[in-house]
Amino acid sequence: MYYKRAIIVFLNLTLLCFVSCTRHIRDDYNQKLWYTYPAKYWNSQALHLGNGYIGASFFGGIDEEVIALTEKSMWTGGPFNGNWEEMGVNPKCRESLPEIRKAIGEGRIREADSLVRSDFLGDNRYFGNFTSIGELIIKFNYPAGEAVDYYRELDLSRSVGSVNYRIGPSKFNREYFCSYPDSVLCLKFEASNKGSISISLGMNIIQDSSVISIHENIYEVKGFID
């Protein structure tokens, strides 16, 4: 009887340990988004960083890194002047909502749909929308060789993006993060061998009203949204 009880306790402890370890691994695993290849599509493969002030989506290319950028003031609408209808609020929506619900509950779907279009949805033509600055293009000049051991990651627990790979004897690592207190996007490039990093910068601005200027160590973009 003693041995049987000891075996049951041992099995319970082993199972508890296994579940605990598995849960720990799963939680850690779920905090990372990772790929073994660079992104081609912004909406399904690029990894996104942001802090409420600036937003950045990186593709993780080897020869060329593309970082789509936006900032909180990139808004196409005008300031709010107290006119809710201009901002897309329909003044009939509050009174019509009970009738819309009733029509849906009674199976009068076409009527409900018509009421939604006429009495619930507003005209938001003047509300505006969030838009993008454009893309920061970073081109890398490497020694000859094929990139291997590629790994691209977004660590959600630290809000840090990274790209890692190896070309010949050199290991390359990039780290990206946004800092809200400093209102900056930080990009860090590292290589295991000295002199292995050589880059050139460019911008693809999607807004028409913009001017790019370069002076000393400042790459500056000025503009406004029409």
C-alpha contacts under 8 A as a table, 3 or more apart, distances in Angstrom:
res1	aa1	res2	aa2	distance
1	M	4	K	5.11
1	M	5	R	6.23
2	Y	5	R	5.17
2	Y	6	A	6.11
3	Y	6	A	4.97
3	Y	7	I	6.09
4	K	7	I	5.15
4	K	8	I	6.30
5	R	8	I	5.10
5	R	9	V	6.19
6	A	9	V	5.12
6	A	10	F	6.05
7	I	10	F	5.02
7	I	11	L	6.11
8	I	11	L	5.12
8	I	12	N	6.13
9	V	12	N	5.07
9	V	13	L	6.14
10	F	13	L	5.17
10	F	14	T	6.06
11	L	14	T	5.02
11	L	15	L	6.02
12	N	15	L	5.11
12	N	16	L	6.05
13	L	16	L	5.01
13	L	17	C	6.06
14	T	17	C	5.10
14	T	18	F	6.12
15	L	18	F	5.04
15	L	19	V	6.10
16	L	19	V	5.16
16	L	20	S	6.05
17	C	20	S	5.08
17	C	21	C	6.06
18	F	21	C	5.19
18	F	22	T	5.98
19	V	22	T	5.08
19	V	23	R	5.94
20	S	23	R	5.12
20	S	24	H	6.15
21	C	24	H	5.09
21	C	25	I	6.24
22	T	25	I	5.19
22	T	26	R	6.05
23	R	26	R	5.04
23	R	27	D	6.06
24	H	27	D	5.24
24	H	28	D	6.23
25	I	28	D	5.19
25	I	29	Y	5.97
26	R	29	Y	4.97
26	R	30	N	6.05
27	D	30	N	5.20
27	D	31	Q	6.64
28	D	31	Q	5.46
28	D	32	K	7.41
29	Y	32	K	5.83
30	N	33	L	7.59
31	Q	155	D	6.12
31	Q	156	L	5.11
31	Q	157	S	5.93
32	K	153	E	6.68
32	K	154	L	5.62
32	K	155	D	4.63
32	K	156	L	5.76
32	K	157	S	7.76
33	L	153	E	5.55
33	L	154	L	5.13
33	L	155	D	6.67
33	L	156	L	7.74
34	W	151	Y	7.10
34	W	152	R	5.47
34	W	153	E	4.22
34	W	154	L	6.40
35	Y	38	P	7.34
35	Y	151	Y	5.94
35	Y	152	R	5.13
35	Y	153	E	6.46
36	T	149	D	7.91
36	T	150	Y	5.50
36	T	151	Y	4.71
36	T	152	R	6.19
37	Y	150	Y	6.41
37	Y	151	Y	6.77
37	Y	152	R	7.05
38	P	59	F	5.91
38	P	60	G	5.04
38	P	61	G	5.13
38	P	62	I	7.46
38	P	152	R	7.20
39	A	42	W	7.37
39	A	45	Q	5.06
39	A	46	A	5.37
39	A	59	F	4.72
39	A	60	G	6.43
39	A	61	G	7.12
40	K	45	Q	6.63
40	K	46	A	7.41
40	K	59	F	7.01
41	Y	44	S	5.79
41	Y	45	Q	5.41
41	Y	46	A	6.35
42	W	45	Q	5.84
42	W	46	A	4.82
42	W	57	S	7.56
42	W	59	F	7.54
43	N	46	A	6.59
45	Q	59	F	7.53
46	A	57	S	6.01
46	A	58	F	5.64
46	A	59	F	4.92
46	A	60	G	7.95
47	L	57	S	5.43
47	L	58	F	5.55
47	L	59	F	6.76
47	L	153	E	7.74
47	L	154	L	6.53
47	L	161	G	7.59
48	H	55	G	7.43
48	H	56	A	5.84
48	H	57	S	4.27
48	H	58	F	6.55
48	H	154	L	7.90
49	L	55	G	5.77
49	L	56	A	5.11
49	L	57	S	6.07
49	L	159	S	7.16
49	L	160	V	7.74
49	L	161	G	7.50
49	L	177	F	6.69
49	L	178	C	6.71
50	G	53	Y	7.19
50	G	54	I	5.64
50	G	55	G	4.16
50	G	56	A	6.12
50	G	177	F	7.96
50	G	178	C	5.98
51	N	54	I	6.04
51	N	55	G	6.79
51	N	178	C	6.22
51	N	179	S	6.85
51	N	180	Y	5.60
52	G	55	G	7.46
52	G	72	K	7.09
52	G	180	Y	7.31
53	Y	71	E	5.79
53	Y	72	K	5.19
53	Y	180	Y	6.62
53	Y	183	S	6.58
54	I	69	L	7.49
54	I	70	T	5.87
54	I	71	E	4.39
54	I	72	K	6.29
54	I	178	C	7.33
54	I	183	S	7.06
54	I	184	V	7.24
54	I	185	L	7.30
55	G	69	L	5.77
55	G	70	T	5.12
55	G	71	E	6.11
55	G	178	C	7.84
56	A	67	I	6.15
56	A	68	A	5.49
56	A	69	L	4.75
56	A	70	T	6.61
56	A	185	L	7.73
57	S	67	I	5.36
57	S	68	A	5.03
57	S	69	L	6.78
58	F	65	E	7.27
58	F	66	V	5.95
58	F	67	I	4.47
58	F	68	A	6.55
59	F	65	E	6.37
59	F	66	V	5.67
59	F	67	I	6.58
60	G	64	E	7.88
60	G	65	E	5.48
60	G	66	V	7.09
60	G	152	R	6.66
60	G	163	V	6.14
61	G	64	E	5.08
61	G	65	E	4.67
61	G	66	V	7.04
62	I	65	E	6.63
62	I	140	F	7.58
62	I	147	A	7.66
63	D	139	K	5.98
63	D	140	F	5.26
63	D	141	N	7.21
63	D	142	Y	7.95
64	E	137	I	6.91
64	E	138	I	5.59
64	E	139	K	4.43
64	E	140	F	6.06
65	E	137	I	5.95
65	E	138	I	5.03
65	E	139	K	6.41
66	V	135	E	6.35
66	V	136	L	5.86
66	V	137	I	4.94
66	V	138	I	6.51
67	I	135	E	5.42
67	I	136	L	5.10
67	I	137	I	6.64
68	A	132	S	7.68
68	A	133	I	7.78
68	A	134	G	5.81
68	A	135	E	4.34
68	A	136	L	6.38
69	L	132	S	6.20
69	L	133	I	5.63
69	L	134	G	5.67
69	L	135	E	5.80
69	L	136	L	7.14
70	T	74	M	6.80
70	T	131	T	7.05
70	T	132	S	4.66
70	T	133	I	5.07
70	T	134	G	7.21
71	E	74	M	5.65
71	E	132	S	7.43
71	E	133	I	7.34
72	K	75	W	7.37
74	M	130	F	6.08
74	M	131	T	5.58
74	M	132	S	6.53
74	M	133	I	7.14
74	M	225	I	7.51
75	W	128	G	6.58
75	W	129	N	5.70
75	W	130	F	4.78
75	W	131	T	6.05
75	W	225	I	7.71
76	T	128	G	4.79
76	T	129	N	5.49
76	T	130	F	6.60
76	T	131	T	7.17
76	T	225	I	6.38
76	T	226	D	7.42
77	G	126	Y	6.05
77	G	127	F	5.20
77	G	128	G	3.61
77	G	129	N	6.38
78	G	126	Y	7.26
78	G	127	F	7.14
78	G	128	G	7.14
80	F	83	N	7.07
80	F	87	M	7.54
83	N	86	E	5.45
83	N	87	M	6.72
84	W	87	M	5.00
84	W	88	G	6.55
84	W	89	V	5.43
85	E	88	G	5.18
85	E	89	V	4.70
85	E	90	N	5.98
85	E	91	P	7.07
85	E	122	G	7.15
85	E	123	D	7.29
86	E	89	V	7.22
86	E	123	D	7.12
86	E	124	N	6.69
86	E	125	R	7.83
86	E	126	Y	6.10
86	E	127	F	6.90
87	M	123	D	7.47
87	M	124	N	5.58
87	M	125	R	7.90
87	M	126	Y	6.25
87	M	127	F	4.76
88	G	121	L	7.66
88	G	122	G	4.43
88	G	123	D	4.65
88	G	124	N	4.00
88	G	125	R	7.47
88	G	126	Y	7.74
88	G	127	F	6.56
89	V	121	L	7.37
89	V	122	G	5.00
89	V	123	D	7.22
89	V	124	N	7.76
90	N	93	C	5.61
90	N	119	D	6.60
90	N	120	F	5.86
90	N	121	L	6.11
90	N	122	G	4.54
90	N	123	D	7.48
91	P	94	R	7.17
91	P	119	D	7.82
92	K	95	E	5.77
92	K	96	S	6.10
92	K	119	D	5.14
92	K	120	F	6.48
93	C	96	S	5.14
93	C	97	L	5.91
93	C	119	D	5.38
93	C	120	F	4.35
93	C	121	L	7.56
94	R	97	L	5.57
94	R	120	F	7.96
95	E	98	P	6.90
95	E	99	E	7.94
96	S	99	E	5.38
96	S	100	I	6.21
96	S	115	L	7.41
96	S	119	D	6.40
96	S	120	F	7.14
97	L	100	I	5.04
97	L	101	R	6.23
97	L	120	F	7.48
98	P	101	R	5.15
98	P	102	K	6.14
99	E	102	K	4.98
99	E	103	A	6.07
99	E	112	A	7.84
100	I	103	A	5.18
100	I	104	I	6.30
100	I	111	E	7.99
100	I	112	A	5.00
100	I	113	D	7.98
100	I	115	L	6.54
100	I	116	V	7.11
101	R	104	I	5.20
101	R	105	G	6.18
101	R	112	A	7.57
102	K	105	G	5.06
102	K	106	E	6.19
103	A	106	E	5.19
103	A	107	G	6.18
103	A	108	R	4.86
103	A	109	I	6.52
103	A	111	E	6.74
103	A	112	A	5.44
104	I	107	G	5.13
104	I	108	R	5.62
104	I	109	I	5.48
104	I	112	A	6.05
105	G	108	R	7.57
108	R	111	E	5.51
108	R	112	A	6.28
109	I	112	A	5.00
109	I	113	D	6.01
110	R	113	D	5.02
110	R	114	S	6.15
111	E	114	S	5.08
111	E	115	L	6.23
112	A	115	L	5.13
112	A	116	V	6.19
113	D	116	V	5.12
113	D	117	R	6.39
114	S	117	R	5.23
114	S	118	S	6.27
115	L	118	S	5.18
115	L	119	D	5.37
115	L	120	F	6.83
116	V	119	D	5.51
116	V	120	F	4.63
116	V	121	L	6.11
117	R	120	F	6.08
117	R	121	L	5.55
118	S	121	L	6.74
119	D	122	G	7.92
123	D	126	Y	7.90
124	N	127	F	4.98
124	N	128	G	7.39
125	R	128	G	6.72
132	S	206	I	7.36
133	I	205	I	6.06
133	I	206	I	6.33
133	I	207	Q	6.64
134	G	203	M	7.26
134	G	204	N	5.50
134	G	205	I	4.35
134	G	206	I	5.06
134	G	207	Q	7.42
135	E	203	M	5.69
135	E	204	N	4.95
135	E	205	I	6.35
136	L	201	L	7.37
136	L	202	G	6.10
136	L	203	M	4.74
136	L	204	N	6.50
137	I	201	L	5.77
137	I	202	G	4.90
137	I	203	M	5.58
137	I	204	N	7.26
138	I	199	I	6.50
138	I	200	S	5.85
138	I	201	L	4.87
138	I	202	G	6.52
139	K	199	I	5.42
139	K	200	S	5.24
139	K	201	L	6.49
140	F	197	I	7.26
140	F	198	S	5.83
140	F	199	I	4.59
140	F	200	S	6.76
141	N	197	I	7.13
141	N	198	S	5.33
141	N	199	I	6.14
142	Y	196	S	6.74
142	Y	197	I	7.10
142	Y	198	S	7.21
143	P	167	I	7.75
143	P	196	S	7.40
144	A	167	I	7.88
144	A	168	G	7.82
145	G	167	I	5.65
145	G	168	G	5.78
146	E	167	I	5.72
146	E	168	G	7.23
147	A	150	Y	7.10
147	A	165	Y	6.28
147	A	166	R	5.44
147	A	167	I	4.67
147	A	168	G	7.68
148	V	165	Y	5.81
148	V	166	R	5.31
148	V	167	I	6.48
149	D	164	N	7.53
149	D	165	Y	5.12
149	D	166	R	6.13
150	Y	163	V	7.53
150	Y	164	N	5.66
150	Y	165	Y	4.30
150	Y	166	R	7.19
151	Y	163	V	5.84
151	Y	164	N	5.15
151	Y	165	Y	6.40
152	R	161	G	7.74
152	R	162	S	5.80
152	R	163	V	4.44
152	R	164	N	6.38
153	E	161	G	5.65
153	E	162	S	5.26
153	E	163	V	6.47
154	L	159	S	7.00
154	L	160	V	5.88
154	L	161	G	4.32
154	L	162	S	6.47
155	D	158	R	5.64
155	D	159	S	5.62
155	D	160	V	5.37
155	D	161	G	6.19
156	L	159	S	4.82
156	L	160	V	6.98
159	S	177	F	6.51
160	V	175	E	6.76
160	V	176	Y	5.75
160	V	177	F	4.99
161	G	175	E	5.64
161	G	176	Y	4.93
161	G	177	F	6.35
162	S	173	N	7.11
162	S	174	R	5.29
162	S	175	E	4.45
162	S	176	Y	6.19
163	V	173	N	5.76
163	V	174	R	5.09
163	V	175	E	6.79
164	N	171	K	7.52
164	N	172	F	5.68
164	N	173	N	4.62
164	N	174	R	6.55
165	Y	171	K	6.04
165	Y	172	F	5.50
165	Y	173	N	6.88
166	R	169	P	7.19
166	R	170	S	5.72
166	R	171	K	4.35
166	R	172	F	5.87
167	I	170	S	5.47
167	I	171	K	6.50
167	I	172	F	7.77
169	P	193	N	7.90
170	S	191	A	6.44
170	S	192	S	5.47
170	S	193	N	5.67
170	S	196	S	7.44
171	K	191	A	5.54
171	K	192	S	5.23
171	K	193	N	7.57
172	F	189	F	7.58
172	F	190	E	5.79
172	F	191	A	4.53
172	F	192	S	6.68
173	N	189	F	6.01
173	N	190	E	5.11
173	N	191	A	6.32
174	R	187	L	7.18
174	R	188	K	5.49
174	R	189	F	4.62
174	R	190	E	6.24
175	E	186	C	8.00
175	E	187	L	5.90
175	E	188	K	5.08
175	E	189	F	6.74
176	Y	185	L	7.30
176	Y	186	C	5.60
176	Y	187	L	4.74
176	Y	188	K	6.44
177	F	185	L	5.95
177	F	186	C	5.41
177	F	187	L	6.99
178	C	183	S	7.53
178	C	184	V	5.87
178	C	185	L	4.41
178	C	186	C	6.05
179	S	182	D	5.48
179	S	183	S	5.70
179	S	184	V	5.46
179	S	185	L	6.39
179	S	186	C	7.59
180	Y	183	S	4.84
180	Y	184	V	6.93
189	F	197	I	7.76
190	E	197	I	7.54
191	A	194	K	6.88
191	A	196	S	6.26
191	A	197	I	6.74
193	N	196	S	5.91
194	K	197	I	7.89
195	G	198	S	7.64
205	I	208	D	7.72
205	I	210	S	7.57
207	Q	210	S	6.49
207	Q	223	G	7.94
207	Q	224	F	7.82
207	Q	225	I	6.78
208	D	225	I	7.77
209	S	223	G	5.26
209	S	224	F	5.67
209	S	225	I	6.59
209	S	226	D	7.28
210	S	221	V	6.74
210	S	222	K	5.40
210	S	223	G	3.95
210	S	224	F	6.66
211	V	221	V	5.73
211	V	222	K	5.25
211	V	223	G	6.18
212	I	219	Y	7.39
212	I	220	E	5.69
212	I	221	V	4.57
212	I	222	K	6.52
213	S	219	Y	6.16
213	S	220	E	5.23
213	S	221	V	6.52
214	I	217	N	7.45
214	I	218	I	5.79
214	I	219	Y	4.71
214	I	220	E	6.15
215	H	218	I	5.48
215	H	219	Y	6.85
